[in-house]
Amino acid sequence: MRILELSGGVGGARMARGFAGLSDVDLTVVVNVGDDADNHGLRISPDLDTVIYTLAGVEGPYGWGRAGDTFRMNEELERFGVENTFRIGDLDLAFKLYRTLKMSDGRQLSEVIDDAVDAFGVTARVIPATNDRLRTEVRIDPDGWISFQEYFVKRRAEDEVLDLRYIDSQSSSPSPGLIDAIKNADLVTIAPSNPPLSIWPILAVPGIRDAVAGHPNVIAVSPLIGGKPIKGPADRVLSSLGLPPGNLGVAAAYEGLIHSLVVDNQDSNDVEAMSELNVVVTNTHIADLDNAVALARELADL
């Protein structure tokens, strides 16, 4: 069964890990690049790295970074007074340095990711939404527009998000083979990632939204459990952007795209209010691998 997943960071990576645990699934993961940035002269792709590390089973204890990593490089930078909020582990640094060197030599991001997937022994296909530069920016009060990393890392996602924009999205193109992968999938899933911050940047690439909207079988998994994300600002961002509270906001965020919405058992009361959708109520706690595989099996069987 060919399954394609639209993925952000930790939630998407854990959902992908569940699908990868099914022997009868051919998995393609399309990953957000709106978070990408340059830091210490290196090309940073947080969501792509998180997906690859998780599929390889080497992710850190919080779902991002590398397991058992050290931060000697970051600690040494402090000697020189370098701004050091965005910390990069030493093992993680090697991947980022490799990507930067290869892209400086003219390789496309998708080509570098193909190499990394092979190097880490990942069997799923991992595709950046675009090889072109696309950057998410957040409008807050009173500072106006700031970069995603400024909002998320330096300011710890504490500001109210008044608006979002995806810089250069309209001049970007989907990565090679991405649109065909959507059209040829038996099932398109939208991971339990933050809809505006992680999934909308993917859909902002011309051609991707239309391909998803035209697919006959699209299922989204809500990132909310009991109306709140396990971590992150998904509920607050949905609300501040004028979307309804709880899973009604998730459904509204994907209006015109999805046929089914999967919500957690704690949110079963939301079902009646979403009569236009097929709403599936189940356990969506997927930090545990067995739970992720069980949810993936349930989605595949739908």
C-alpha positions in Angstrom: 0.0 0.0 0.0 1.4 3.4 -1.0 1.0 5.9 1.7 2.1 9.5 1.5 2.4 11.7 4.6 2.6 15.4 4.9 4.8 16.0 7.9 6.1 18.7 10.2 8.6 17.9 13.0 8.2 15.6 16.0 4.5 14.7 15.6 5.0 14.0 11.9 8.2 12.1 12.5 6.5 9.8 15.0 3.6 9.2 12.7 6.0 8.3 9.9 7.8 5.9 12.3 4.5 4.2 12.8 3.9 3.7 9.1 7.4 2.5 8.6 6.7 -0.2 11.1 4.1 -1.8 8.8 5.6 -4.4 6.4 2.9 -3.9 3.8 3.4 -0.1 3.4 5.5 1.8 0.9 6.0 5.2 2.7 6.7 8.6 1.3 7.1 11.5 3.7 6.8 15.1 2.4 8.4 17.4 4.9 8.0 21.1 5.7 10.9 23.4 4.9 9.4 26.7 6.1 11.4 26.3 9.3 14.7 26.1 7.4 17.3 28.7 8.3 21.0 29.6 8.2 22.8 29.4 11.5 26.6 29.7 12.1 26.9 29.5 8.3 25.2 26.2 8.2 22.0 25.2 6.4 19.5 24.1 9.0 16.5 21.9 8.1 14.9 21.1 11.5 11.9 19.1 10.3 13.7 17.1 7.7 16.4 16.2 10.2 13.8 15.2 12.8 12.0 12.9 10.4 15.2 11.2 9.2 16.6 10.8 12.8 13.3 9.3 14.0 12.9 6.9 11.1 16.5 5.8 11.8 15.8 5.4 15.5 18.6 7.8 16.5 16.4 10.8 17.6 17.0 12.6 20.9 14.9 12.1 24.0 12.5 15.0 23.2 12.0 13.9 19.6 14.5 16.2 18.0 18.3 16.2 17.7 20.4 13.1 18.1 20.3 10.5 21.0 23.4 10.8 23.2 24.6 14.0 21.6 27.0 16.4 23.2 27.3 20.1 22.8 31.0 20.8 23.0 30.9 23.0 19.9 28.2 25.2 21.3 29.9 25.4 24.6 33.1 26.5 22.9 31.3 29.2 20.9 30.4 30.8 24.2 34.1 31.5 24.7 33.9 33.9 21.7 30.6 35.5 22.7 28.8 34.1 19.7 25.0 34.3 19.9 24.2 30.8 20.7 20.4 30.4 21.3 20.0 27.8 18.6 22.0 24.9 19.9 23.4 22.2 17.6 24.7 19.0 19.0 28.0 17.6 17.8 26.6 14.6 16.0 23.9 16.8 14.5 26.5 19.2 13.4 28.0 16.6 11.1 24.8 16.2 9.1 24.3 20.0 8.9 27.8 20.5 7.7 27.5 17.8 5.1 24.2 19.3 3.8 25.8 22.8 3.6 28.9 21.6 1.8 26.9 19.6 -0.8 24.5 22.4 -1.5 27.4 24.8 -1.8 28.6 22.4 -4.5 25.3 22.8 -6.4 23.4 19.8 -5.1 19.7 20.2 -4.6 18.2 19.7 -1.1 16.2 16.7 -2.2 19.4 15.1 -3.5 21.2 15.6 -0.2 18.2 14.2 1.7 18.3 11.1 -0.6 21.9 10.6 0.4 21.1 11.0 4.1 18.2 8.6 3.9 20.6 6.0 2.5 23.4 6.8 5.0 21.0 6.3 7.9 19.5 3.1 6.5 16.0 4.6 6.2 13.7 2.7 3.9 11.0 5.3 3.5 11.3 8.0 0.9 11.7 11.5 2.4 11.1 14.5 0.2 11.4 18.2 1.1 8.3 20.1 0.0 10.5 22.2 -2.3 14.1 22.6 -3.2 13.6 26.3 -3.5 14.0 28.8 -0.6 10.7 29.1 1.3 10.6 30.7 4.7 7.8 31.0 7.3 7.4 34.3 8.9 5.3 35.2 11.9 3.6 38.5 12.7 3.5 39.4 16.3 2.8 42.6 18.3 4.6 45.0 18.6 7.6 43.8 16.6 5.8 42.9 13.4 7.2 40.2 11.1 9.9 37.9 12.5 11.4 34.7 11.3 10.0 31.4 12.4 13.2 30.5 14.3 13.1 33.9 16.1 9.5 33.1 17.1 9.9 29.4 18.0 13.4 29.1 19.4 14.5 32.5 20.7 11.1 33.6 21.9 9.9 30.1 22.8 6.6 30.4 20.8 5.2 32.5 23.6 3.9 35.4 21.4 0.5 35.6 20.0 0.6 34.8 16.3 -1.4 37.5 14.4 -0.6 36.4 10.9 1.6 34.1 8.9 3.3 34.4 5.5 5.4 32.0 3.5 8.2 34.0 1.8 8.9 33.1 -1.8 6.4 30.3 -1.8 4.7 31.5 -5.0 8.0 31.3 -6.9 8.8 27.9 -5.5 8.2 24.5 -7.2 7.5 21.1 -5.7 10.5 18.8 -5.4 11.0 16.4 -8.3 8.5 13.5 -8.2 6.4 15.0 -5.4 3.2 15.6 -7.3 3.3 12.2 -8.9 3.9 10.7 -5.5 0.7 12.4 -4.2 -1.4 11.3 -7.2 -0.1 7.7 -7.1 -0.6 7.2 -3.4 -3.4 5.0 -2.2 -3.7 7.1 0.9 -2.6 10.7 1.7 -2.3 11.4 5.4 -1.7 14.7 7.2 0.4 14.1 10.3 -0.5 15.4 13.8 1.7 18.5 13.2 0.8 22.1 13.8 -1.5 22.9 10.8 -0.5 26.6 10.2 3.1 26.3 11.2 4.1 22.9 9.7 1.5 21.9 7.1 0.4 25.1 5.5 3.9 25.9 4.4 3.9 22.6 2.4 0.5 23.5 0.9 1.8 27.0 0.0 4.1 25.4 -2.7 2.2 25.8 -6.0 0.6 22.5 -7.1 0.7 20.7 -3.8 -2.6 21.9 -2.4 -4.4 21.1 -5.7 -2.9 17.7 -5.8 -4.0 16.9 -2.2 -7.4 18.4 -2.8 -7.8 16.2 -5.9 -6.9 13.0 -4.1 -9.9 10.8 -3.3 -8.6 9.6 0.1 -7.1 12.2 2.5 -7.0 11.6 6.3 -5.6 14.1 8.8 -4.6 13.2 12.4 -5.3 16.0 14.8 -2.4 17.3 16.9 -4.7 18.0 19.8 -5.5 15.6 22.7 -8.1 16.8 25.1 -8.2 20.0 23.0 -4.5 20.8 23.6 -1.3 19.7 21.9 1.1 17.5 24.0 3.6 20.3 23.4 3.8 23.3 21.2 1.4 26.2 20.4 -1.0 24.5 17.9 -4.1 25.4 19.8 -3.1 29.0 20.5 -2.0 29.6 16.9 -5.3 28.2 15.5 -7.2 30.4 17.8 -5.2 33.6 17.2 -5.6 33.1 13.5 -9.4 33.2 13.9 -10.1 29.5 13.6 -12.6 27.7 15.9 -11.3 26.1 19.1 -10.2 22.5 19.4 -10.7 20.0 16.7 -13.2 22.3 14.9 -10.2 24.5 14.2 -8.1 21.6 12.9 -11.0 20.7 10.6 -11.3 24.3 9.4 -7.5 24.5 8.8 -7.9 21.6 6.3 -11.2 22.6 4.8 -11.6 21.4 1.2 -8.6 19.0 1.6 -9.6 16.1 3.9 -12.2 13.4 3.9 -11.6 12.1 7.4 -10.2 13.5 10.7 -8.7 11.3 13.4 -9.2 12.6 16.9 -8.2 11.2 20.2 -10.5 9.3 22.6 -10.5 12.4 24.9 -12.1 14.5 22.1 -15.0 12.2 21.3 -17.4 15.0 22.1 -16.2 16.9 19.0 -17.7 14.3 16.6 -21.3 15.7 16.5 -20.0 19.2 15.5 -18.2 17.9 12.5 -20.9 16.0 10.7 -19.6 16.9 7.3 -16.5 14.8 8.0 -15.8 11.2 8.7 -14.4 11.5 12.2 -12.5 8.6 13.6 -12.0 8.4 17.4 -9.1 6.4 18.7 -5.8 6.6 20.7 -3.6 9.2 19.1 -0.8 9.2 21.7 2.1 8.1 19.5 5.2 9.0 21.5 5.4 5.2 22.1 6.4 3.2 19.0 3.8 0.5 19.6 1.1 3.1 19.8 2.4 4.8 16.6 2.3 1.5 14.7 -1.2 0.7 16.0 -2.5 4.1 14.8 -0.7 3.6 11.5 -2.4 0.2 11.0 -5.8 1.7 11.8 -5.3 4.5 9.3 -4.1 2.1 6.6 -7.1 -0.2 7.2 -9.5 2.8 6.8 
